[in-house]
C-alpha cells in the first residue's frame, strides 16, 4: 500500500461516504519524492476542495501516520479551455484572460441557482430562505442551501450570510456544521444532498 493509499484509508473514517467518493475517490498517486506526495486530481474544483476544505484534516492524518513533514501537492489533469481563434492575447493580457476563464468555470454555479434548486426540492420559495424564520419548514432548506453554497462556490461565510438575509458568518458556519453532522447519521438527508449536488454540477 502506497503512502497516499494509507492517507485515504485514514481519511475515509473521518468524513461521510458521499464526500469521500466525490473528492477523494478520483485521486491517484502520481509519484513520491523526498518528503512530498504528488497526487493527480481530475479538476481544478477538486484541487481547491482538497486544499481548502480538507487541508487541515489531511495534515492531521499525515501526522497520525508519522508523516507530519510530508507535503501534499495536487496536480490537476483538467485542461484549460481552448483559446478563441478570433483573438490571441499575449503576455499579461493572456494571463488575465485565462484567470477570468478559470474563475468563471469555478463559479459556474451561483448562489441564486442553489437557492432556486433547493427551494424547488423542498417546496419553498427562494425568498423564504432569506427570512428570519425559525420554522422547521424554512430552517432545514436554508441550512442545506448554505451547505451547498460552501461546497460548490468560493463564497466566504460573510457573503453567504448576506445572501441569506444578512446572517452573521458564525450563524452560517454553525448551519453548515449541523448539516455535515446530520449527513453522517441521516441517510435520507445524505441522499437528498447528494442528488442536489449532482443536479447542480
Order of alpha helices (4+ residues) and beta strands (2+ residues): alpha-beta-beta-alpha-alpha-beta-alpha-alpha-alpha-alpha-alpha-alpha
